[in-house]
């Protein structure tokens, strides 16, 4: 919601917090679920970087998603990029 309110710095902090979150690292999620969530967070973080004129960071996030994407479904985040 921070992005929608124009509070992009706060949104970026929340996305970065996901990678440090204990719930991300507690192994309760299946590997596929974790990959989907990571891709979604990284996609949204890329949009946030772009809103903050951090286009190089946005491109790096998107390139990382492309490089690691090995799922063959049409609903992957890589397809949306």
PDB file of N, CA, C and O in Angstrom:
ATOM      1  N   UNK A   1       0.819  -1.192   0.000  1.00  0.00           N
ATOM      2  CA  UNK A   1       0.000   0.000   0.000  1.00  0.00           C
ATOM      3  C   UNK A   1       0.863   1.256   0.000  1.00  0.00           C
ATOM      4  O   UNK A   1       0.419   2.317  -0.439  1.00  0.00           O
ATOM      5  N   UNK A   2       2.103   1.138   0.494  1.00  0.00           N
ATOM      6  CA  UNK A   2       2.961   2.326   0.531  1.00  0.00           C
ATOM      7  C   UNK A   2       3.190   2.905  -0.867  1.00  0.00           C
ATOM      8  O   UNK A   2       3.169   4.123  -1.042  1.00  0.00           O
ATOM      9  N   UNK A   3       3.405   2.049  -1.854  1.00  0.00           N
ATOM     10  CA  UNK A   3       3.606   2.559  -3.217  1.00  0.00           C
ATOM     11  C   UNK A   3       2.392   3.326  -3.704  1.00  0.00           C
ATOM     12  O   UNK A   3       2.521   4.393  -4.304  1.00  0.00           O
ATOM     13  N   UNK A   4       1.215   2.782  -3.444  1.00  0.00           N
ATOM     14  CA  UNK A   4      -0.010   3.434  -3.893  1.00  0.00           C
ATOM     15  C   UNK A   4      -0.209   4.786  -3.217  1.00  0.00           C
ATOM     16  O   UNK A   4      -0.880   5.664  -3.760  1.00  0.00           O
ATOM     17  N   UNK A   5       0.370   4.951  -2.040  1.00  0.00           N
ATOM     18  CA  UNK A   5       0.283   6.221  -1.317  1.00  0.00           C
ATOM     19  C   UNK A   5       1.440   7.157  -1.653  1.00  0.00           C
ATOM     20  O   UNK A   5       1.536   8.256  -1.107  1.00  0.00           O
ATOM     21  N   UNK A   6       2.316   6.717  -2.555  1.00  0.00           N
ATOM     22  CA  UNK A   6       3.459   7.539  -2.938  1.00  0.00           C
ATOM     23  C   UNK A   6       4.608   7.482  -1.952  1.00  0.00           C
ATOM     24  O   UNK A   6       5.543   8.277  -2.047  1.00  0.00           O
ATOM     25  N   UNK A   7       4.554   6.561  -1.012  1.00  0.00           N
ATOM     26  CA  UNK A   7       5.601   6.430   0.006  1.00  0.00           C
ATOM     27  C   UNK A   7       6.564   5.309  -0.405  1.00  0.00           C
ATOM     28  O   UNK A   7       6.623   4.254   0.226  1.00  0.00           O
ATOM     29  N   UNK A   8       7.307   5.567  -1.470  1.00  0.00           N
ATOM     30  CA  UNK A   8       8.128   4.536  -2.089  1.00  0.00           C
ATOM     31  C   UNK A   8       9.291   4.088  -1.205  1.00  0.00           C
ATOM     32  O   UNK A   8       9.664   2.915  -1.226  1.00  0.00           O
ATOM     33  N   UNK A   9       9.861   4.999  -0.439  1.00  0.00           N
ATOM     34  CA  UNK A   9      10.959   4.616   0.463  1.00  0.00           C
ATOM     35  C   UNK A   9      10.477   3.602   1.498  1.00  0.00           C
ATOM     36  O   UNK A   9      11.173   2.630   1.789  1.00  0.00           O
ATOM     37  N   UNK A  10       9.290   3.827   2.052  1.00  0.00           N
ATOM     38  CA  UNK A  10       8.736   2.879   3.028  1.00  0.00           C
ATOM     39  C   UNK A  10       8.429   1.539   2.366  1.00  0.00           C
ATOM     40  O   UNK A  10       8.648   0.485   2.962  1.00  0.00           O
ATOM     41  N   UNK A  11       7.927   1.579   1.146  1.00  0.00           N
ATOM     42  CA  UNK A  11       7.648   0.339   0.417  1.00  0.00           C
ATOM     43  C   UNK A  11       8.937  -0.444   0.213  1.00  0.00           C
ATOM     44  O   UNK A  11       8.964  -1.660   0.405  1.00  0.00           O
ATOM     45  N   UNK A  12       9.995   0.239  -0.171  1.00  0.00           N
ATOM     46  CA  UNK A  12      11.281  -0.415  -0.383  1.00  0.00           C
ATOM     47  C   UNK A  12      11.783  -1.062   0.903  1.00  0.00           C
ATOM     48  O   UNK A  12      12.320  -2.170   0.870  1.00  0.00           O
ATOM     49  N   UNK A  13      11.615  -0.387   2.022  1.00  0.00           N
ATOM     50  CA  UNK A  13      12.010  -0.958   3.314  1.00  0.00           C
ATOM     51  C   UNK A  13      11.235  -2.238   3.609  1.00  0.00           C
ATOM     52  O   UNK A  13      11.807  -3.209   4.103  1.00  0.00           O
ATOM     53  N   UNK A  14       9.954  -2.243   3.314  1.00  0.00           N
ATOM     54  CA  UNK A  14       9.132  -3.434   3.564  1.00  0.00           C
ATOM     55  C   UNK A  14       9.550  -4.598   2.670  1.00  0.00           C
ATOM     56  O   UNK A  14       9.626  -5.739   3.126  1.00  0.00           O
ATOM     57  N   UNK A  15       9.820  -4.314   1.408  1.00  0.00           N
ATOM     58  CA  UNK A  15      10.257  -5.385   0.506  1.00  0.00           C
ATOM     59  C   UNK A  15      11.596  -5.947   0.959  1.00  0.00           C
ATOM     60  O   UNK A  15      11.793  -7.162   0.953  1.00  0.00           O
ATOM     61  N   UNK A  16      12.514  -5.077   1.349  1.00  0.00           N
ATOM     62  CA  UNK A  16      13.811  -5.552   1.827  1.00  0.00           C
ATOM     63  C   UNK A  16      13.670  -6.339   3.126  1.00  0.00           C
ATOM     64  O   UNK A  16      14.419  -7.286   3.365  1.00  0.00           O
ATOM     65  N   UNK A  17      12.720  -5.952   3.956  1.00  0.00           N
ATOM     66  CA  UNK A  17      12.487  -6.658   5.221  1.00  0.00           C
ATOM     67  C   UNK A  17      12.069  -8.112   4.973  1.00  0.00           C
ATOM     68  O   UNK A  17      12.375  -8.987   5.782  1.00  0.00           O
ATOM     69  N   UNK A  18      11.377  -8.372   3.868  1.00  0.00           N
ATOM     70  CA  UNK A  18      10.954  -9.743   3.541  1.00  0.00           C
ATOM     71  C   UNK A  18      12.162 -10.686   3.492  1.00  0.00           C
ATOM     72  O   UNK A  18      12.091 -11.818   3.970  1.00  0.00           O
ATOM     73  N   UNK A  19      13.263 -10.214   2.913  1.00  0.00           N
ATOM     74  CA  UNK A  19      14.438 -11.078   2.763  1.00  0.00           C
ATOM     75  C   UNK A  19      15.113 -11.368   4.099  1.00  0.00           C
ATOM     76  O   UNK A  19      15.876 -12.327   4.207  1.00  0.00           O
ATOM     77  N   UNK A  20      14.845 -10.555   5.113  1.00  0.00           N
ATOM     78  CA  UNK A  20      15.400 -10.770   6.447  1.00  0.00           C
ATOM     79  C   UNK A  20      14.397 -11.441   7.380  1.00  0.00           C
ATOM     80  O   UNK A  20      14.725 -11.746   8.527  1.00  0.00           O
ATOM     81  N   UNK A  21      13.203 -11.668   6.906  1.00  0.00           N
ATOM     82  CA  UNK A  21      12.105 -12.169   7.726  1.00  0.00           C
ATOM     83  C   UNK A  21      12.336 -13.607   8.180  1.00  0.00           C
ATOM     84  O   UNK A  21      12.805 -14.449   7.415  1.00  0.00           O
ATOM     85  N   UNK A  22      11.998 -13.866   9.432  1.00  0.00           N
ATOM     86  CA  UNK A  22      12.106 -15.232   9.942  1.00  0.00           C
ATOM     87  C   UNK A  22      11.074 -16.139   9.285  1.00  0.00           C
ATOM     88  O   UNK A  22      11.328 -17.331   9.112  1.00  0.00           O
ATOM     89  N   UNK A  23       9.920 -15.601   8.917  1.00  0.00           N
ATOM     90  CA  UNK A  23       8.904 -16.428   8.262  1.00  0.00           C
ATOM     91  C   UNK A  23       9.373 -16.880   6.878  1.00  0.00           C
ATOM     92  O   UNK A  23       8.955 -17.934   6.399  1.00  0.00           O
ATOM     93  N   UNK A  24      10.229 -16.100   6.241  1.00  0.00           N
ATOM     94  CA  UNK A  24      10.782 -16.504   4.949  1.00  0.00           C
ATOM     95  C   UNK A  24      11.754 -17.662   5.133  1.00  0.00           C
ATOM     96  O   UNK A  24      11.860 -18.533   4.270  1.00  0.00           O
ATOM     97  N   UNK A  25      12.451 -17.669   6.240  1.00  0.00           N
ATOM     98  CA  UNK A  25      13.517 -18.643   6.453  1.00  0.00           C
ATOM     99  C   UNK A  25      13.145 -19.775   7.399  1.00  0.00           C
ATOM    100  O   UNK A  25      14.024 -20.536   7.804  1.00  0.00           O
ATOM    101  N   UNK A  26      11.886 -19.912   7.761  1.00  0.00           N
ATOM    102  CA  UNK A  26      11.528 -20.926   8.759  1.00  0.00           C
ATOM    103  C   UNK A  26      11.188 -22.291   8.163  1.00  0.00           C
ATOM    104  O   UNK A  26      10.795 -23.204   8.890  1.00  0.00           O
ATOM    105  N   UNK A  27      11.337 -22.435   6.845  1.00  0.00           N
ATOM    106  CA  UNK A  27      11.136 -23.709   6.145  1.00  0.00           C
ATOM    107  C   UNK A  27       9.709 -24.234   6.225  1.00  0.00           C
ATOM    108  O   UNK A  27       9.489 -25.420   5.978  1.00  0.00           O
ATOM    109  N   UNK A  28       8.740 -23.403   6.558  1.00  0.00           N
ATOM    110  CA  UNK A  28       7.343 -23.841   6.557  1.00  0.00           C
ATOM    111  C   UNK A  28       6.738 -23.748   5.161  1.00  0.00           C
ATOM    112  O   UNK A  28       5.704 -24.355   4.881  1.00  0.00           O
ATOM    113  N   UNK A  29       7.379 -22.995   4.301  1.00  0.00           N
ATOM    114  CA  UNK A  29       6.893 -22.849   2.931  1.00  0.00           C
ATOM    115  C   UNK A  29       7.557 -23.890   2.037  1.00  0.00           C
ATOM    116  O   UNK A  29       8.720 -24.241   2.231  1.00  0.00           O
ATOM    117  N   UNK A  30       6.816 -24.368   1.076  1.00  0.00           N
ATOM    118  CA  UNK A  30       7.419 -25.277   0.102  1.00  0.00           C
ATOM    119  C   UNK A  30       8.413 -24.482  -0.746  1.00  0.00           C
ATOM    120  O   UNK A  30       8.274 -23.265  -0.875  1.00  0.00           O
ATOM    121  N   UNK A  31       9.404 -25.146  -1.321  1.00  0.00           N
ATOM    122  CA  UNK A  31      10.360 -24.424  -2.170  1.00  0.00           C
ATOM    123  C   UNK A  31       9.684 -23.657  -3.308  1.00  0.00           C
ATOM    124  O   UNK A  31      10.100 -22.548  -3.642  1.00  0.00           O
ATOM    125  N   UNK A  32       8.646 -24.243  -3.901  1.00  0.00           N
ATOM    126  CA  UNK A  32       7.944 -23.556  -4.984  1.00  0.00           C
ATOM    127  C   UNK A  32       7.221 -22.311  -4.472  1.00  0.00           C
ATOM    128  O   UNK A  32       7.254 -21.263  -5.117  1.00  0.00           O
ATOM    129  N   UNK A  33       6.569 -22.426  -3.316  1.00  0.00           N
ATOM    130  CA  UNK A  33       5.879 -21.262  -2.735  1.00  0.00           C
ATOM    131  C   UNK A  33       6.869 -20.158  -2.411  1.00  0.00           C
ATOM    132  O   UNK A  33       6.595 -18.983  -2.655  1.00  0.00           O
ATOM    133  N   UNK A  34       8.011 -20.526  -1.864  1.00  0.00           N
ATOM    134  CA  UNK A  34       9.030 -19.532  -1.528  1.00  0.00           C
ATOM    135  C   UNK A  34       9.552 -18.858  -2.796  1.00  0.00           C
ATOM    136  O   UNK A  34       9.767 -17.645  -2.808  1.00  0.00           O
ATOM    137  N   UNK A  35       9.756 -19.625  -3.849  1.00  0.00           N
ATOM    138  CA  UNK A  35      10.232 -19.051  -5.104  1.00  0.00           C
ATOM    139  C   UNK A  35       9.214 -18.071  -5.677  1.00  0.00           C
ATOM    140  O   UNK A  35       9.582 -16.997  -6.152  1.00  0.00           O
ATOM    141  N   UNK A  36       7.949 -18.436  -5.633  1.00  0.00           N
ATOM    142  CA  UNK A  36       6.896 -17.548  -6.143  1.00  0.00           C
ATOM    143  C   UNK A  36       6.832 -16.262  -5.322  1.00  0.00           C
ATOM    144  O   UNK A  36       6.738 -15.173  -5.888  1.00  0.00           O
ATOM    145  N   UNK A  37       6.882 -16.378  -3.997  1.00  0.00           N
ATOM    146  CA  UNK A  37       6.851 -15.184  -3.145  1.00  0.00           C
ATOM    147  C   UNK A  37       8.077 -14.316  -3.373  1.00  0.00           C
ATOM    148  O   UNK A  37       7.962 -13.094  -3.473  1.00  0.00           O
ATOM    149  N   UNK A  38       9.254 -14.938  -3.457  1.00  0.00           N
ATOM    150  CA  UNK A  38      10.473 -14.168  -3.710  1.00  0.00           C
ATOM    151  C   UNK A  38      10.377 -13.411  -5.030  1.00  0.00           C
ATOM    152  O   UNK A  38      10.717 -12.230  -5.101  1.00  0.00           O
ATOM    153  N   UNK A  39       9.912 -14.095  -6.076  1.00  0.00           N
ATOM    154  CA  UNK A  39       9.774 -13.437  -7.377  1.00  0.00           C
ATOM    155  C   UNK A  39       8.792 -12.269  -7.302  1.00  0.00           C
ATOM    156  O   UNK A  39       9.034 -11.210  -7.882  1.00  0.00           O
ATOM    157  N   UNK A  40       7.691 -12.464  -6.590  1.00  0.00           N
ATOM    158  CA  UNK A  40       6.690 -11.399  -6.470  1.00  0.00           C
ATOM    159  C   UNK A  40       7.268 -10.192  -5.729  1.00  0.00           C
ATOM    160  O   UNK A  40       7.103  -9.051  -6.161  1.00  0.00           O
ATOM    161  N   UNK A  41       7.940 -10.451  -4.621  1.00  0.00           N
ATOM    162  CA  UNK A  41       8.542  -9.354  -3.852  1.00  0.00           C
ATOM    163  C   UNK A  41       9.586  -8.645  -4.703  1.00  0.00           C
ATOM    164  O   UNK A  41       9.646  -7.415  -4.718  1.00  0.00           O
ATOM    165  N   UNK A  42      10.402  -9.409  -5.409  1.00  0.00           N
ATOM    166  CA  UNK A  42      11.440  -8.798  -6.232  1.00  0.00           C
ATOM    167  C   UNK A  42      10.834  -7.983  -7.377  1.00  0.00           C
ATOM    168  O   UNK A  42      11.353  -6.920  -7.720  1.00  0.00           O
ATOM    169  N   UNK A  43       9.753  -8.466  -7.964  1.00  0.00           N
ATOM    170  CA  UNK A  43       9.062  -7.727  -9.021  1.00  0.00           C
ATOM    171  C   UNK A  43       8.533  -6.401  -8.485  1.00  0.00           C
ATOM    172  O   UNK A  43       8.747  -5.350  -9.090  1.00  0.00           O
ATOM    173  N   UNK A  44       7.843  -6.454  -7.351  1.00  0.00           N
ATOM    174  CA  UNK A  44       7.285  -5.228  -6.759  1.00  0.00           C
ATOM    175  C   UNK A  44       8.407  -4.280  -6.323  1.00  0.00           C
ATOM    176  O   UNK A  44       8.284  -3.062  -6.453  1.00  0.00           O
ATOM    177  N   UNK A  45       9.498  -4.848  -5.807  1.00  0.00           N
ATOM    178  CA  UNK A  45      10.631  -4.013  -5.408  1.00  0.00           C
ATOM    179  C   UNK A  45      11.218  -3.320  -6.635  1.00  0.00           C
ATOM    180  O   UNK A  45      11.621  -2.159  -6.556  1.00  0.00           O
ATOM    181  N   UNK A  46      11.270  -4.019  -7.763  1.00  0.00           N
ATOM    182  CA  UNK A  46      11.749  -3.403  -8.998  1.00  0.00           C
ATOM    183  C   UNK A  46      10.885  -2.227  -9.421  1.00  0.00           C
ATOM    184  O   UNK A  46      11.401  -1.194  -9.848  1.00  0.00           O
ATOM    185  N   UNK A  47       9.573  -2.381  -9.305  1.00  0.00           N
ATOM    186  CA  UNK A  47       8.674  -1.265  -9.613  1.00  0.00           C
ATOM    187  C   UNK A  47       8.926  -0.087  -8.681  1.00  0.00           C
ATOM    188  O   UNK A  47       8.874   1.070  -9.097  1.00  0.00           O
ATOM    189  N   UNK A  48       9.198  -0.395  -7.422  1.00  0.00           N
ATOM    190  CA  UNK A  48       9.468   0.661  -6.444  1.00  0.00           C
ATOM    191  C   UNK A  48      10.764   1.379  -6.784  1.00  0.00           C
ATOM    192  O   UNK A  48      10.820   2.609  -6.759  1.00  0.00           O
ATOM    193  N   UNK A  49      11.811   0.614  -7.105  1.00  0.00           N
ATOM    194  CA  UNK A  49      13.067   1.247  -7.523  1.00  0.00           C
ATOM    195  C   UNK A  49      12.832   2.175  -8.710  1.00  0.00           C
ATOM    196  O   UNK A  49      13.359   3.287  -8.742  1.00  0.00           O
ATOM    197  N   UNK A  50      12.048   1.725  -9.681  1.00  0.00           N
ATOM    198  CA  UNK A  50      11.777   2.551 -10.855  1.00  0.00           C
ATOM    199  C   UNK A  50      11.061   3.841 -10.457  1.00  0.00           C
ATOM    200  O   UNK A  50      11.325   4.899 -11.028  1.00  0.00           O
ATOM    201  N   UNK A  51      10.159   3.758  -9.484  1.00  0.00           N
ATOM    202  CA  UNK A  51       9.449   4.954  -9.006  1.00  0.00           C
ATOM    203  C   UNK A  51      10.393   5.933  -8.327  1.00  0.00           C
ATOM    204  O   UNK A  51      10.132   7.136  -8.288  1.00  0.00           O
ATOM    205  N   UNK A  52      11.493   5.411  -7.793  1.00  0.00           N
ATOM    206  CA  UNK A  52      12.484   6.252  -7.117  1.00  0.00           C
ATOM    207  C   UNK A  52      13.642   6.615  -8.048  1.00  0.00           C
ATOM    208  O   UNK A  52      14.690   7.072  -7.591  1.00  0.00           O
ATOM    209  N   UNK A  53      13.450   6.411  -9.345  1.00  0.00           N
ATOM    210  CA  UNK A  53      14.493   6.652 -10.348  1.00  0.00           C
ATOM    211  C   UNK A  53      15.728   5.793 -10.124  1.00  0.00           C
ATOM    212  O   UNK A  53      16.837   6.180 -10.492  1.00  0.00           O
ATOM    213  N   UNK A  54      15.534   4.627  -9.521  1.00  0.00           N
ATOM    214  CA  UNK A  54      16.616   3.660  -9.354  1.00  0.00           C
ATOM    215  C   UNK A  54      16.522   2.598 -10.433  1.00  0.00           C
ATOM    216  O   UNK A  54      16.410   1.407 -10.143  1.00  0.00           O
ATOM    217  N   UNK A  55      16.568   3.040 -11.676  1.00  0.00           N
ATOM    218  CA  UNK A  55      16.315   2.127 -12.788  1.00  0.00           C
ATOM    219  C   UNK A  55      17.350   1.010 -12.888  1.00  0.00           C
ATOM    220  O   UNK A  55      17.012  -0.107 -13.279  1.00  0.00           O
ATOM    221  N   UNK A  56      18.603   1.293 -12.541  1.00  0.00           N
ATOM    222  CA  UNK A  56      19.620   0.238 -12.577  1.00  0.00           C
ATOM    223  C   UNK A  56      19.289  -0.865 -11.581  1.00  0.00           C
ATOM    224  O   UNK A  56      19.469  -2.046 -11.875  1.00  0.00           O
ATOM    225  N   UNK A  57      18.805  -0.481 -10.402  1.00  0.00           N
ATOM    226  CA  UNK A  57      18.413  -1.478  -9.401  1.00  0.00           C
ATOM    227  C   UNK A  57      17.197  -2.270  -9.873  1.00  0.00           C
ATOM    228  O   UNK A  57      17.124  -3.482  -9.672  1.00  0.00           O
ATOM    229  N   UNK A  58      16.255  -1.590 -10.493  1.00  0.00           N
ATOM    230  CA  UNK A  58      15.071  -2.281 -11.016  1.00  0.00           C
ATOM    231  C   UNK A  58      15.474  -3.292 -12.079  1.00  0.00           C
ATOM    232  O   UNK A  58      15.013  -4.433 -12.066  1.00  0.00           O
ATOM    233  N   UNK A  59      16.333  -2.874 -12.995  1.00  0.00           N
ATOM    234  CA  UNK A  59      16.791  -3.794 -14.041  1.00  0.00           C
ATOM    235  C   UNK A  59      17.549  -4.978 -13.456  1.00  0.00           C
ATOM    236  O   UNK A  59      17.422  -6.100 -13.946  1.00  0.00           O
ATOM    237  N   UNK A  60      18.333  -4.736 -12.415  1.00  0.00           N
ATOM    238  CA  UNK A  60      19.068  -5.829 -11.770  1.00  0.00           C
ATOM    239  C   UNK A  60      18.104  -6.832 -11.143  1.00  0.00           C
ATOM    240  O   UNK A  60      18.312  -8.040 -11.256  1.00  0.00           O
ATOM    241  N   UNK A  61      17.056  -6.346 -10.485  1.00  0.00           N
ATOM    242  CA  UNK A  61      16.059  -7.251  -9.907  1.00  0.00           C
ATOM    243  C   UNK A  61      15.380  -8.073 -10.997  1.00  0.00           C
ATOM    244  O   UNK A  61      15.199  -9.282 -10.846  1.00  0.00           O
ATOM    245  N   UNK A  62      15.005  -7.422 -12.090  1.00  0.00           N
ATOM    246  CA  UNK A  62      14.315  -8.134 -13.163  1.00  0.00           C
ATOM    247  C   UNK A  62      15.246  -9.135 -13.846  1.00  0.00           C
ATOM    248  O   UNK A  62      14.830 -10.243 -14.184  1.00  0.00           O
ATOM    249  N   UNK A  63      16.503  -8.745 -14.046  1.00  0.00           N
ATOM    250  CA  UNK A  63      17.446  -9.674 -14.673  1.00  0.00           C
ATOM    251  C   UNK A  63      17.665 -10.895 -13.791  1.00  0.00           C
ATOM    252  O   UNK A  63      17.788 -12.012 -14.292  1.00  0.00           O
ATOM    253  N   UNK A  64      17.715 -10.683 -12.470  1.00  0.00           N
ATOM    254  CA  UNK A  64      17.880 -11.804 -11.542  1.00  0.00           C
ATOM    255  C   UNK A  64      16.701 -12.774 -11.655  1.00  0.00           C
ATOM    256  O   UNK A  64      16.889 -13.991 -11.648  1.00  0.00           O
ATOM    257  N   UNK A  65      15.499 -12.234 -11.759  1.00  0.00           N
ATOM    258  CA  UNK A  65      14.316 -13.087 -11.908  1.00  0.00           C
ATOM    259  C   UNK A  65      14.422 -13.897 -13.201  1.00  0.00           C
ATOM    260  O   UNK A  65      14.152 -15.098 -13.209  1.00  0.00           O
ATOM    261  N   UNK A  66      14.814 -13.239 -14.292  1.00  0.00           N
ATOM    262  CA  UNK A  66      14.970 -13.959 -15.564  1.00  0.00           C
ATOM    263  C   UNK A  66      16.014 -15.060 -15.454  1.00  0.00           C
ATOM    264  O   UNK A  66      15.800 -16.180 -15.919  1.00  0.00           O
ATOM    265  N   UNK A  67      17.143 -14.733 -14.837  1.00  0.00           N
ATOM    266  CA  UNK A  67      18.256 -15.677 -14.774  1.00  0.00           C
ATOM    267  C   UNK A  67      17.931 -16.914 -13.955  1.00  0.00           C
ATOM    268  O   UNK A  67      18.409 -18.002 -14.273  1.00  0.00           O
ATOM    269  N   UNK A  68      17.133 -16.772 -12.914  1.00  0.00           N
ATOM    270  CA  UNK A  68      16.872 -17.920 -12.046  1.00  0.00           C
ATOM    271  C   UNK A  68      15.544 -18.613 -12.343  1.00  0.00           C
ATOM    272  O   UNK A  68      15.258 -19.670 -11.782  1.00  0.00           O
ATOM    273  N   UNK A  69      14.740 -18.029 -13.212  1.00  0.00           N
ATOM    274  CA  UNK A  69      13.428 -18.601 -13.492  1.00  0.00           C
ATOM    275  C   UNK A  69      13.577 -19.887 -14.298  1.00  0.00           C
ATOM    276  O   UNK A  69      14.136 -19.892 -15.395  1.00  0.00           O
ATOM    277  N   UNK A  70      13.061 -20.980 -13.727  1.00  0.00           N
ATOM    278  CA  UNK A  70      13.114 -22.253 -14.441  1.00  0.00           C
ATOM    279  C   UNK A  70      11.745 -22.914 -14.499  1.00  0.00           C
ATOM    280  O   UNK A  70      11.613 -24.064 -14.918  1.00  0.00           O
ATOM    281  N   UNK A  71      10.728 -22.171 -14.072  1.00  0.00           N
ATOM    282  CA  UNK A  71       9.375 -22.725 -14.126  1.00  0.00           C
ATOM    283  C   UNK A  71       8.803 -22.561 -15.518  1.00  0.00           C
ATOM    284  O   UNK A  71       9.060 -21.558 -16.183  1.00  0.00           O
ATOM    285  N   UNK A  72       8.051 -23.512 -15.951  1.00  0.00           N
ATOM    286  CA  UNK A  72       7.515 -23.505 -17.310  1.00  0.00           C
ATOM    287  C   UNK A  72       6.024 -23.204 -17.334  1.00  0.00           C
ATOM    288  O   UNK A  72       5.291 -23.755 -18.155  1.00  0.00           O
ATOM    289  N   UNK A  73       5.576 -22.341 -16.445  1.00  0.00           N
ATOM    290  CA  UNK A  73       4.161 -21.999 -16.411  1.00  0.00           C
ATOM    291  C   UNK A  73       3.965 -20.591 -16.937  1.00  0.00           C
ATOM    292  O   UNK A  73       4.867 -19.758 -16.853  1.00  0.00           O
ATOM    293  N   UNK A  74       2.807 -20.332 -17.470  1.00  0.00           N
ATOM    294  CA  UNK A  74       2.544 -19.017 -18.054  1.00  0.00           C
ATOM    295  C   UNK A  74       2.270 -17.955 -17.002  1.00  0.00           C
ATOM    296  O   UNK A  74       2.139 -16.777 -17.336  1.00  0.00           O
ATOM    297  N   UNK A  75       2.182 -18.347 -15.748  1.00  0.00           N
ATOM    298  CA  UNK A  75       1.857 -17.370 -14.712  1.00  0.00           C
ATOM    299  C   UNK A  75       3.087 -16.903 -13.944  1.00  0.00           C
ATOM    300  O   UNK A  75       2.948 -16.268 -12.899  1.00  0.00           O
ATOM    301  N   UNK A  76       4.282 -17.199 -14.433  1.00  0.00           N
ATOM    302  CA  UNK A  76       5.473 -16.782 -13.707  1.00  0.00           C
ATOM    303  C   UNK A  76       5.643 -15.271 -13.777  1.00  0.00           C
ATOM    304  O   UNK A  76       5.168 -14.619 -14.707  1.00  0.00           O
ATOM    305  N   UNK A  77       6.316 -14.738 -12.796  1.00  0.00           N
ATOM    306  CA  UNK A  77       6.605 -13.305 -12.770  1.00  0.00           C
ATOM    307  C   UNK A  77       7.451 -12.926 -13.985  1.00  0.00           C
ATOM    308  O   UNK A  77       7.279 -11.843 -14.544  1.00  0.00           O
ATOM    309  N   UNK A  78       8.349 -13.795 -14.392  1.00  0.00           N
ATOM    310  CA  UNK A  78       9.194 -13.496 -15.558  1.00  0.00           C
ATOM    311  C   UNK A  78       8.346 -13.211 -16.791  1.00  0.00           C
ATOM    312  O   UNK A  78       8.710 -12.360 -17.603  1.00  0.00           O
ATOM    313  N   UNK A  79       7.241 -13.897 -16.942  1.00  0.00           N
ATOM    314  CA  UNK A  79       6.353 -13.637 -18.078  1.00  0.00           C
ATOM    315  C   UNK A  79       5.737 -12.247 -17.995  1.00  0.00           C
ATOM    316  O   UNK A  79       5.491 -11.614 -19.022  1.00  0.00           O
ATOM    317  N   UNK A  80       5.492 -11.778 -16.803  1.00  0.00           N
ATOM    318  CA  UNK A  80       4.876 -10.451 -16.627  1.00  0.00           C
ATOM    319  C   UNK A  80       5.861  -9.337 -16.919  1.00  0.00           C
ATOM    320  O   UNK A  80       5.470  -8.257 -17.362  1.00  0.00           O
ATOM    321  N   UNK A  81       7.126  -9.592 -16.675  1.00  0.00           N
ATOM    322  CA  UNK A  81       8.147  -8.576 -16.939  1.00  0.00           C
ATOM    323  C   UNK A  81       8.294  -8.426 -18.436  1.00  0.00           C
ATOM    324  O   UNK A  81       9.102  -7.621 -18.900  1.00  0.00           O
TER     325      UNK A  81
END
